Amino acid sequence: MIRDTVGRMFENVLVAVDGSDDAEQARLQAVDLARAEHARITLFTAVQPPPPTIYASASSAALATTFAQEARAEAETILRSAAERMPKDVSVSTVLSSEPPRPAVIKQIEEGHHDLVVMGSRGLGELGSVLLGSVSHHVLHHSPVPVLVVHGAPSVSARRR
């Protein structure tokens, strides 16, 4: 990594949030980095698209509309909550995307001119990750900038091992 003229390695950090413990740990790590580097943070989330099975019923249009409204409201709540927990001494902005999460993060990296992405290792849980594909895995392999993948705090049983 090459530092800029004022000695900063990162200036514009993108933090993906989704309400998971791993995403919260990522946000906390990003705050530490932002403070150390005098960087700004963009909190980012994307509205989850409806599952394909929603279109299988006769009332699929109504179900899809309801699902989309609820998913957007949930994403707005997650983003607002993460922003409210940001310390006052860190510059922060928020972005809510209506595109599917994997391409939406990559698009935001490029359009927002971010120089680092910080995200949790799992957001959807193990089963969701297997079924839908891991957003962090996708970003790790497609990002044009460095990616810091953060694991959530270990469970009590995992710490005892």
C-alpha positions, 0 to 999 in steps of 0.5 A, spaced: 500 500 500 502 506 498 500 512 503 498 519 500 501 525 501 499 526 508 500 519 510 494 516 510 493 509 507 485 509 506 481 515 505 474 512 503 472 506 507 466 502 505 462 498 510 457 493 508 452 492 514 446 487 514 444 487 521 448 481 523 453 480 528 459 479 523 457 486 520 457 489 527 464 487 528 466 490 521 463 496 523 467 497 529 473 495 526 472 500 520 471 505 526 478 504 529 481 504 522 477 511 520 480 514 526 487 511 525 487 514 518 482 520 519 478 516 513 471 517 512 466 511 512 460 510 508 455 505 511 452 501 505 446 496 505 442 493 499 435 491 499 434 483 499 431 481 493 425 476 493 426 469 493 424 466 487 419 461 490 415 467 491 413 468 484 410 460 484 403 462 487 397 465 483 398 472 488 405 472 486 405 480 484 401 482 491 406 477 495 412 480 491 410 487 492 409 486 500 416 483 500 419 488 497 416 494 501 418 490 507 425 488 505 426 496 503 423 498 510 428 493 514 434 495 510 432 502 511 432 500 519 439 497 519 442 502 515 439 508 520 441 503 526 448 503 524 449 510 522 446 512 529 451 508 533 457 511 529 461 516 533 461 523 532 468 524 531 468 519 524 465 522 518 460 518 515 455 517 510 450 512 508 448 508 501 442 504 500 441 500 494 435 497 491 440 492 487 442 485 489 447 485 494 453 482 490 453 486 484 451 492 488 457 492 493 462 492 487 458 498 483 458 502 490 466 501 490 467 503 483 462 509 483 464 511 490 471 511 489 472 507 495 479 505 497 477 499 502 471 495 503 470 492 510 465 487 511 462 481 515 464 474 513 457 472 514 451 475 514 445 471 512 447 465 516 450 458 514 444 456 510 443 462 507 450 463 505 450 456 502 443 457 498 444 464 496 452 465 495 456 469 500 456 476 499 463 477 502 466 471 498 463 475 492 466 481 494 473 478 496 474 475 489 471 481 485 473 487 488 478 492 485 480 494 492 483 491 498 477 487 502 477 486 510 473 480 512 471 480 519 468 475 523 463 476 529 465 475 536 466 467 537 460 464 541 461 462 548 462 455 546 467 456 541 471 460 546 472 454 551 475 450 545 
